[in-house]
Structure formats: C-alpha cells, structure tokens
Amino acid sequence: QYPKAQAAQPDQLMSDYFFRVSLAMQNKTMLFSLDDTLVNNALQTLNKTRPAMVDVIPTEGIVPVYINPQGVAKLLRNETLTSLPKNLEPVFYNAAQTLLMPKLDALSQQPRYVMKLAQMEPGAAWQWLPITWQPL
C-alpha cells in the first residue's frame, strides 16, 4: 500500500492508502497483483536479475522450511510501525521502539537457514527422518 500523498490525484481517494495494481506479461507468463512491487520482483526473477528460490535453497534432500530472519524482521518492523501511529498510540509506539526494535535489529543479523530432511525412496515404509539445519 502507498500513502494517499503519493497518488496522482490524492483528493479523489477516500482512503489514506491505495494500491498500484499491476498486470504484466513476459513470454508466456502473465503476472497480476494488487502490489506492483510483487510484479516487479517476479519480472526480475524471470529476467534472472533476482534469484529464484530454486537458486537459493539446496537441491539435495527435501527442504520443507526456509527461514529468512532479515525478511521477517523487516516485515515485523514495517507492520508494527504502520499499526502503531506515533501520534495516536504514543505509549505503545514508544514501547515498541524501546523493547521490540532492538530485538528485531538483532534478528535481522542472523543468517538464513533451511531445514533439510533426508531423501526417502518412493514407496518406503513410514519412518522418522533426521532433521538438519543448514545455514545459507
């Protein structure tokens, strides 16, 4: 979402925020999103200027979990500050600045990890699988 002030005609908007809806087509791939950033990211991935997940995670074994602390910290920071306007929620805003933001800063310094499971043979009997955590 973008603030109303960034709109071409902000006085015609009823809300304080708006979406920049995007539709793109590249070769035989069509992309649509209410968030133009997501469409731009997808186009960069298709153009090979942004890594796809298949290029980031290991190919051996089964990878059911990918953890990106930098992305999680950024998301939590943005959502916290958006949901706690400084002028409307000063107590909670100050508490978030004092207590939460240092923890999010520490979280953003952690490396990315994947959880890997051993590859099973097709049709193998049910069994517990060992879990390994691999930094990226």
C-alpha positions in Angstrom: 0.0 0.0 0.0 1.1 3.5 -0.7 0.2 6.7 1.2 -2.5 8.9 -0.2 0.0 11.7 -0.8 1.8 9.6 -3.5 -1.3 9.2 -5.6 -1.7 11.2 -8.9 -4.9 12.7 -7.6 -5.0 12.3 -3.8 -8.1 14.4 -3.3 -10.2 11.8 -5.2 -9.2 8.9 -2.8 -11.5 8.1 0.2 -8.8 6.1 2.0 -5.5 7.1 3.4 -3.7 4.4 1.4 -4.0 2.9 -2.1 -2.7 0.1 -4.2 -0.9 0.3 -7.5 -2.4 -2.7 -9.3 -0.1 -4.3 -11.9 -0.5 -6.6 -14.8 2.5 -7.8 -16.8 3.2 -10.4 -19.4 6.6 -11.8 -20.3 6.8 -14.6 -23.0 4.0 -17.0 -21.9 3.9 -15.9 -18.3 1.2 -13.5 -17.1 1.6 -11.7 -13.7 -1.1 -9.9 -11.7 -1.0 -8.4 -8.2 -2.6 -5.6 -6.2 1.0 -4.8 -5.2 3.2 -3.6 -8.1 6.3 -4.4 -6.1 5.5 -8.1 -6.3 5.0 -8.0 -10.0 8.3 -6.1 -10.4 10.1 -8.8 -8.2 8.6 -11.6 -10.3 9.7 -9.9 -13.6 13.2 -9.5 -12.1 13.1 -13.2 -11.3 12.0 -14.1 -14.8 14.8 -11.9 -16.2 17.3 -13.7 -14.0 18.3 -10.4 -12.3 16.8 -11.6 -8.9 17.5 -15.1 -7.6 14.6 -17.6 -7.6 14.1 -19.8 -4.6 15.4 -22.8 -6.6 18.7 -21.0 -6.9 18.9 -20.2 -3.2 17.9 -23.4 -1.4 20.0 -26.6 -1.7 18.9 -29.2 -4.3 19.8 -32.3 -2.3 17.3 -33.7 0.2 13.9 -32.3 1.0 13.6 -28.7 2.1 10.3 -28.1 3.8 11.3 -24.9 5.7 13.2 -21.8 4.6 13.9 -19.2 7.3 14.9 -15.6 6.3 15.4 -13.6 9.5 16.2 -10.4 7.6 12.9 -10.6 5.8 10.9 -11.4 8.9 12.5 -8.6 10.9 11.7 -6.1 8.0 8.1 -7.3 7.8 7.6 -7.1 11.6 9.1 -3.6 11.8 7.0 -2.3 8.9 3.8 -3.8 10.2 4.5 -2.6 13.8 5.2 0.9 12.8 2.2 1.1 10.5 -0.2 -0.3 13.0 1.1 2.0 15.8 0.9 5.6 14.6 3.1 7.7 16.8 0.5 10.4 17.4 -2.4 8.0 18.1 -0.6 5.3 20.2 2.4 7.1 21.8 2.7 4.7 24.7 2.7 1.5 22.6 4.8 3.2 19.9 7.5 4.1 22.5 7.3 0.6 24.0 7.8 -0.9 20.5 10.8 1.5 19.8 12.4 0.7 23.2 11.7 -3.0 23.5 10.8 -4.5 20.2 13.1 -2.7 17.7 16.4 -3.7 19.3 15.2 -7.4 19.2 14.3 -7.0 15.5 17.7 -5.5 14.8 19.3 -8.5 16.4 17.1 -10.9 14.5 18.0 -9.2 11.2 21.7 -10.0 11.8 21.0 -13.8 11.9 21.9 -15.9 8.9 19.3 -17.6 6.7 18.6 -21.3 7.3 16.9 -24.2 5.7 15.6 -27.3 7.4 16.5 -30.4 5.4 15.1 -33.9 5.6 16.9 -36.9 4.2 15.7 -38.1 0.8 13.3 -41.1 1.1 12.9 -43.8 -1.5 9.4 -43.8 -3.2 7.1 -46.3 -1.5 9.4 -46.6 1.6 7.7 -47.5 4.9 6.8 -44.7 7.2 9.7 -43.6 9.4 11.1 -40.8 11.4 13.5 -38.7 9.4 16.6 -36.9 10.8 16.4 -33.1 10.5 19.4 -31.0 9.7 19.6 -27.2 9.8 21.9 -25.7 7.1 22.9 -22.0 7.0 22.8 -20.4 3.6 
